[in-house]
């Protein structure tokens, strides 16, 4: 089951479906002309977990009479096959449709978001055909659309009513809000919106008709049919006059709608102001000018106390290192006098230029034992042929500087 249940859900999600039958499931997983034998067991397990529900049970939970009237796809049937019958061992009917609750919730959320992001969200209500056309990309067929709308009704985010034989849908304002009943004001706005659309269509049709009469008059004039051209021009004038009247009515309707939308905006602003005032009251609770003044005085008092403590601690350190400033200045003056009175004993400045300095040669002092060894080595190497010069080996020769 850990393999089959996620696989069934993913296949339906990929196909954009939210319901299935055992027969459809067998067709999906049929390989080489045969289908897996345990698919009915998979559906029974999903029902036991609460992930799957019969379509008739799902629709019966809300006021869904509009479904059979307007769409004709889902009919509330007698519940001949119940959950207890399934769990007791009865087979799942091959043609019984089931709703995958996870998928229908996803579609309902997508439908609601699509409506909120559309221009229709400024209107309190919308007709069912207009909503179906708006959500054609979200819901691939009528069944998915109806089931998603039923789920929104269960979540109290949408309401479907029948007004004068016309199906009207009303949505909640926000995700966390609940839908309110359709009021007379909502229906009045809906009728104004429909009147605006009707007038716009009539103006567009009359404009095309006026252009057609104008072209016919031009053609008749070129053909030399002056009476026909005059009749066409008269028809064009009548169409222009009707267009002008319709424009006047359309402007009136649009002006009323603009005022209604402005009042709705004002209402939202007032609600926001009220929420802000309530939040401000809670934030300013138990806060008075006297209390704020008292807190400021306490803070100043604590700061003064801290300054006194710091001054006391700093004074104790200065007492330990206190010196007489006059004695220090007197000793400094004496040091300055001694420095100025000292005369350096320097030689006289020579009158003639000094000779170039001769760098002294480095001398290496040797011990007497080493000198004797050198002399003996010299005698052995020369064979007593060269007289020894004791003065040259007695010590290093040092160059004296020139006088």
C-alpha positions in Angstrom: 0.0 0.0 0.0 2.9 2.3 0.6 3.7 2.1 -3.1 0.2 2.0 -4.7 -1.6 4.8 -2.8 1.0 7.6 -3.6 1.2 6.2 -7.2 -2.6 6.5 -7.7 -2.7 10.1 -6.3 0.3 11.2 -8.4 -1.3 9.8 -11.6 -4.5 11.6 -11.0 -2.7 14.9 -10.1 -0.7 14.6 -13.3 -3.9 14.2 -15.3 -5.6 17.1 -13.6 -8.4 14.8 -12.2 -9.8 14.7 -8.7 -12.1 11.7 -8.9 -11.8 8.2 -10.3 -13.6 4.9 -10.7 -12.2 1.4 -10.4 -12.7 0.9 -14.2 -10.7 4.1 -15.0 -8.0 3.0 -12.6 -7.7 -0.3 -14.3 -7.4 1.4 -17.7 -4.6 3.6 -16.3 -2.5 0.8 -15.0 -3.3 -1.8 -17.8 -0.1 -3.3 -19.2 -0.1 -5.8 -22.1 -3.9 -6.1 -22.0 -4.2 -6.9 -18.3 -4.6 -4.8 -15.1 -3.3 -5.4 -11.6 -5.7 -7.5 -9.6 -5.3 -5.7 -6.3 -6.6 -2.2 -7.3 -9.9 -2.7 -5.6 -8.0 -3.5 -2.4 -6.1 -0.2 -2.9 -9.3 1.7 -3.1 -10.7 0.0 0.0 -7.5 0.9 1.9 -7.8 4.6 0.8 -11.4 4.6 1.9 -10.4 3.2 5.3 -7.8 5.9 5.7 -10.3 8.6 4.9 -8.4 9.6 1.7 -11.2 8.6 -0.6 -14.9 9.3 -0.5 -17.8 8.4 -2.7 -18.8 11.2 -5.0 -22.5 11.1 -3.8 -21.4 11.3 -0.2 -19.1 14.1 -0.9 -21.8 16.2 -2.7 -24.5 15.3 -0.2 -22.7 17.2 2.6 -23.7 20.7 1.1 -26.5 22.4 -0.7 -25.6 21.0 -4.1 -29.0 21.3 -5.9 -27.3 23.8 -8.3 -25.1 21.0 -9.6 -27.9 18.9 -11.1 -29.8 22.0 -12.3 -27.0 23.9 -14.0 -24.5 21.2 -15.0 -26.3 17.9 -15.0 -23.2 15.9 -14.3 -23.5 15.0 -10.6 -26.8 13.6 -9.4 -27.4 12.8 -5.8 -28.2 9.2 -5.8 -29.5 6.9 -3.0 -26.6 5.5 -1.0 -27.0 1.8 -1.8 -23.4 1.0 -1.3 -22.0 2.2 2.1 -18.6 2.2 3.7 -19.6 -0.6 6.0 -20.4 -2.8 3.0 -16.9 -2.2 1.6 -15.2 -3.0 4.8 -17.2 -6.1 5.3 -15.8 -7.6 2.1 -18.1 -6.4 -0.7 -16.4 -5.6 -4.0 -16.0 -2.0 -5.1 -18.4 -1.2 -8.0 -16.4 -0.7 -11.2 -18.4 2.4 -12.2 -18.8 4.0 -8.8 -17.0 7.4 -8.8 -14.8 8.3 -5.8 -13.3 11.7 -4.9 -9.7 12.0 -3.7 -10.0 14.5 -0.9 -6.4 15.7 -1.1 -6.7 16.5 -4.8 -10.1 18.2 -4.6 -8.7 20.5 -1.8 -5.8 21.5 -4.0 -8.2 22.3 -6.9 -10.5 24.3 -4.6 -7.5 26.4 -3.4 -6.4 27.0 -7.0 -9.9 28.0 -8.0 -10.2 30.5 -5.1 -6.8 32.0 -5.8 -7.6 32.4 -9.5 -10.8 34.3 -8.6 -9.0 36.5 -6.1 -6.4 37.5 -8.7 -8.9 38.3 -11.4 -10.8 41.6 -12.1 -14.0 39.9 -10.9 -12.8 39.9 -7.3 -13.9 43.6 -7.1 -17.5 42.4 -7.5 -19.3 40.7 -4.6 -20.8 38.0 -6.8 -20.2 36.4 -10.1 -22.4 34.2 -12.4 -21.6 30.5 -12.6 -20.9 30.5 -16.4 -18.5 33.5 -16.0 -16.7 31.6 -13.2 -16.4 28.5 -15.2 -14.9 30.4 -18.1 -12.5 32.1 -15.7 -11.3 28.8 -14.3 -11.1 26.9 -17.5 -7.3 26.4 -17.2 -7.5 25.3 -13.5 -10.4 22.9 -13.9 -10.1 20.8 -17.0 -13.8 19.7 -17.1 -17.1 20.4 -15.5 -16.7 17.6 -13.0 -13.5 19.0 -11.5 -15.0 22.5 -11.5 -18.1 21.4 -9.6 -16.3 19.2 -7.1 -13.8 22.1 -6.4 -16.7 24.5 -5.9 -18.4 22.0 -3.5 -15.2 21.8 -1.5 -15.2 25.6 -1.2 -18.7 25.5 0.0 -17.7 23.0 2.7 -14.9 25.3 3.7 -17.3 28.3 3.9 -15.3 30.2 1.3 -18.0 30.2 -1.4 -21.7 30.2 -1.7 -23.8 29.2 -4.7 -27.4 30.4 -4.9 -30.2 30.5 -7.5 -31.6 33.9 -8.1 -34.4 34.2 -10.6 -33.2 31.0 -12.4 -29.6 32.3 -12.6 -26.8 30.6 -10.6 -24.8 33.2 -8.6 -21.5 32.5 -6.8 -20.3 34.6 -3.9 -16.8 34.2 -2.4 -15.2 35.2 0.9 -13.1 38.3 1.0 -9.9 36.6 2.2 -8.4 33.2 2.9 -9.3 33.3 6.6 -12.7 34.9 6.1 -16.0 33.1 5.8 -18.5 33.9 3.1 -21.5 35.8 4.1 -25.1 35.3 2.7 -26.0 37.0 -0.6 -27.7 40.2 0.3 -29.9 42.6 -1.7 -27.0 45.0 -2.0 -24.9 42.2 -3.6 -27.7 41.5 -6.1 -28.1 45.2 -6.9 -24.4 45.4 -7.7 -24.6 42.3 -9.7 -27.5 43.7 -11.8 -25.6 46.9 -12.3 -22.6 45.0 -13.6 -24.8 43.0 -15.9 -26.4 46.2 -17.1 -23.0 47.7 -17.8 -22.0 44.7 -19.9 -25.3 44.7 -21.8 -25.0 48.4 -22.6 -21.4 48.0 -23.7 -22.4 45.2 -26.0 -25.3 47.2 -27.5 -23.0 50.2 -28.0 -20.5 48.0 -29.8 -23.2 46.4 -32.0 -24.7 49.8 -32.9 -21.3 51.2 -33.7 -20.7 48.4 -36.2 -24.2 49.0 -37.6 -23.5 52.7 -38.1 -20.2 51.9 -39.9 -22.1 49.5 -42.1 -24.7 52.1 -43.0 -22.0 54.6 -43.8 -20.2 52.2 -46.1 -23.6 51.3 -47.9 -24.3 55.1 -48.3 -20.9 55.6 -49.9 -21.4 52.6 -52.2 -24.9 53.8 -53.3 -23.6 57.3 -53.9 -20.9 56.0 -56.2 -23.4 53.8 -58.0 -25.6 56.9 -58.6 -28.4 55.6 -56.3 -29.0 58.8 -54.4 -32.3 57.8 -52.7 -30.7 54.6 -51.3 -27.7 56.6 -50.1 -30.0 59.0 -48.3 -31.9 56.2 -46.6 -28.6 54.7 -45.4 -27.4 58.0 -44.0 -30.7 58.4 -42.1 -30.3 54.9 -40.7 -26.7 55.9 -39.7 -28.0 59.0 -37.9 -30.6 57.0 -36.0 -27.9 54.6 -34.9 -25.6 57.4 -33.8 -28.5 58.9 -31.8 -29.1 55.6 -30.1 -25.4 55.2 -29.4 -25.4 58.6 -27.8 -28.3 57.7 -25.6 -26.7 54.4 -24.6 -23.5 56.1 -23.8 -25.3 58.4 -21.4 -26.9 55.5 -19.7 -23.6 53.6 -19.6 -21.9 56.6 -18.0 -24.6 56.7 -15.3 -24.3 53.1 -14.5 -20.5 53.3 -14.4 -20.7 56.3 -12.2 -22.9 54.4 -9.7 -20.5 51.5 -9.7 -17.5 53.7 -9.2 -19.2 55.2 -6.1 -20.0 51.7 -4.8 -16.4 50.6 -5.3 -15.2 53.8 -3.6 -17.5 53.2 -0.7 -16.2 49.6 -0.4 -12.7 51.0 -0.3 -13.7 53.5 2.3 -15.2 50.7 4.3 -12.0 48.8 4.2 -10.1 51.9 5.3 -12.5 52.4 8.2 -12.1 48.8 9.3 -8.3 49.2 9.1 -8.6 52.4 11.3 -10.7 50.5 13.8 -8.3 47.7 14.0 -5.4 50.2 14.4 -7.2 52.0 17.2 -7.9 48.7 19.0 -4.3 47.7 18.7 -3.2 51.1 19.9 -5.5 50.9 22.9 -4.0 47.6 23.9 -0.5 48.9 23.4 -1.1 52.0 25.5 -2.9 50.2 28.2 -1.8 51.3 31.7 0.5 54.0 30.2 -0.2 57.5 31.5 1.9 60.8 31.3 2.3 60.6 35.1 3.7 57.1 34.9 6.1 58.1 32.1 7.2 61.2 34.1 7.9 59.1 37.1 9.9 56.6 35.1 12.0 59.4 33.7 12.7 60.8 37.2 13.7 57.4 38.4 16.1 57.0 35.5 17.6 60.4 36.2 18.0 59.6 39.9 19.8 56.3 39.1 22.1 58.1 36.6 23.0 60.7 39.3 23.7 58.0 41.8 25.9 56.2 39.3 27.8 59.5 38.6 28.4 60.0 42.4 29.7 56.5 42.7 32.1 57.0 39.8 33.3 60.3 41.2 33.9 58.7 44.6 35.9 55.8 43.1 37.9 58.2 40.9 38.7 60.5 44.0 40.0 57.5 46.0 42.5 56.7 43.2 43.7 60.3 42.9 44.3 60.5 46.7 46.6 57.6 46.5 48.6 59.2 43.7 48.4 62.9 44.8 51.6 65.0 44.4 52.3 68.7 45.1 52.1 70.4 41.8 54.3 73.3 42.9 57.1 70.9 43.9 56.9 69.2 40.6 57.2 72.5 38.7 60.2 73.6 40.8 62.0 70.4 40.1 61.3 70.8 36.4 62.8 74.3 36.4 66.0 73.0 38.1 66.3 70.3 35.5 66.1 72.9 32.7 68.7 75.1 34.3 71.2 72.3 34.7 70.7 71.3 31.1 71.4 74.9 29.8 74.4 75.5 32.1 76.4 72.4 31.0 79.3 73.2 28.6 80.7 70.5 26.5 84.6 70.2 26.3 85.0 70.1 22.6 88.3 70.5 20.5 88.9 73.6 18.4 87.8 73.6 14.9 90.8 72.8 12.6 91.8 75.6 10.2 93.3 73.3 7.5 91.4 70.5 5.7 91.9 67.1 7.3 93.8 64.4 5.5 92.0 61.5 4.1 91.4 59.0 6.8 93.3 55.7 6.5 91.4 52.7 7.3 93.3 50.7 9.9 94.2 47.2 9.0 92.6 44.4 10.9 95.0 42.7 13.3 94.6 39.3 14.5 96.4 38.6 17.8 98.0 35.2 18.1 99.4 33.4 21.1 103.1 32.7 21.5 102.6 29.0 20.9 101.0 29.6 17.6 103.8 31.9 16.5 106.4 29.3 17.3 104.5 26.7 15.4 104.4 29.0 12.3 108.2 29.6 12.6 108.9 25.9 12.8 106.6 25.2 9.8 108.4 27.8 7.8 111.8 26.4 8.5 110.7 22.9 7.6 109.2 24.0 4.2 112.2 26.2 3.2 114.9 23.8 4.5 116.7 26.6 6.3 117.4 28.3 2.9 115.6 31.5 3.8 116.7 33.3 6.9 114.0 33.7 9.4 112.8 37.1 10.1 111.6 37.1 13.6 110.3 40.6 13.4 107.9 39.7 10.6 106.6 36.6 12.5 106.8 37.9 16.0 103.5 39.8 15.6 101.2 41.4 13.2 102.3 44.6 11.5 100.1 47.5 12.1 100.1 50.5 9.7 100.4 53.7 11.5 98.4 56.6 10.4 100.1 59.4 8.4 101.3 62.4 10.4 
